[in-house]
Amino acid sequence: MERAFRAVPNGTIRLTAVTVAGAAGYAVGSSWMVPGTGDMWRCRSAAVGAARWVKIDVADHPGYNVGRFFTPFGQGAPVAGITQLVGTMYLSYGVIKERITVSQLQARVTTLSAGGNIQLAIYNSDPSTRRVSTLVAKTGNLSTTATGAVAGAFTGGDVTLEPGGYWFACMVDNAVCVLLGNGTTSFNHLSFYGSTNGLGASQAAQPAGVLISGQTFGTWPDDVTALNHSEATSRVSAMAFLVASVP
């Protein structure tokens, strides 16, 4: 079963190579988890030689390709450049739809700052509060000396992300550089993690629902659960991750 699922490309409905689905005890409505990926499937037909399985929870996402940069699911299209305050951590929420291994994070500099740097990171989302919790991975310095895309590998090597919500973070060491912003005029993050005051939901243009907190540039705490994160309608840098392998 596992080999058959892995052999087909990503999609919502898969025709498997299994010819004995019915004989193996699978019936319409049966569930199957692929041990190597954690993917969940639902049997729609157990007909011998023509079994049909639907991958659960990817109807709105086609899957990931190795060697390509993807933005976190649920984040809006990039918008005009934004500036961030020095000494401040900006975090935006996004969803990973299936198990993947990622190797880099990327942002885009639209106005340079000679000698300046930014750093990017990924944090887990606390399952009980939906707020930011523990550090997953971080980059080193990414130079803002020139405009264009800047990407960097994680300081601790590639990381595997399980399906679910994550917080994508950015810090800058100067107030001159301008980064391509993460826009949410077509999507409101608060539908995922909620608001304590309705700040983002009450904005006519739905600016990016982000969390911000004071933090020294280059210092990424292992656990930021206890930090005082404020809800903000300011923009945050648009970020993308490089898929190293699936899973």
C-alpha positions, 0 to 999 in steps of 0.5 A, a space after each residue: 500500500 505504501 509503495 503504491 501511494 508514493 508512486 503517484 504524483 500529488 493530487 486529490 484523487 489517486 488511482 493506486 497500483 493496488 489490485 487486491 484492495 478489497 481482498 486486503 480488507 479495505 472497504 469504502 470509507 477505510 483510512 490509511 496512513 503512509 508511515 513514511 510521510 504521515 499522509 492520511 488517505 480515504 478509500 472511495 472504491 475498493 474495486 479489485 484492480 481499480 481502487 481509488 483513494 483520496 488524500 485527506 486535507 489537500 483538496 486546496 493544495 496540490 503538494 510540494 516540489 523538491 528544489 522550489 521555493 513555496 510561500 506558507 499556505 494561507 498567506 496573501 500575495 506579496 505587496 509593496 515594500 515594508 520597513 520593520 523596526 530594529 529590535 523587533 521580531 515580526 511573526 506571521 502565521 502560515 500552514 504547511 500542508 504535508 510533511 516536507 524537509 526544508 533547507 532555506 528561507 528567502 525574503 526579497 530586498 526592494 530598497 538596499 541598505 549597504 552593510 545591513 542584514 536581516 535574519 529569518 526563522 520558523 517557530 512552532 505554533 502552540 496547539 492549545 493557544 495557536 500562538 508562537 512557541 518553540 524555535 524550529 530553525 533560523 538563518 544567519 545574516 542575509 545581506 541587504 547590500 543589494 536588492 533582490 531575493 536573499 536566501 540562507 540555509 538554516 544554521 542547524 541544517 535542514 529541518 522536517 516540518 510536519 503538517 500544521 501551523 507555523 510562525 515565520 519570523 523576521 528581524 532587521 538590523 537597520 531601518 533603511 532596508 525595505 522588504 517585499 511585504 506579506 499582504 493579506 488583503 485577500 486572506 485574513 490570518 486571524 481565521 486560523 489563530 484568532 484575535 484577543 481584540 479583533 484588531 485585524 478583523 476590524 480593519 477594512 483592508 485586513 492588513 497582515 495579522 502579525 505578532 510583534 515583540 521586542 527582541 535583539 537582532 540575531 538572538 532567537 530564543 528557543 522558546 518565546 511562549 512567555 514573551 509579550 507578543 502584541 497583535 499588529 496590523 503592520 506588514 511583515 516581510 514576505 517569506 518563502 521556504 526551499 523544499 529539499 525533499 518530500 517527505 
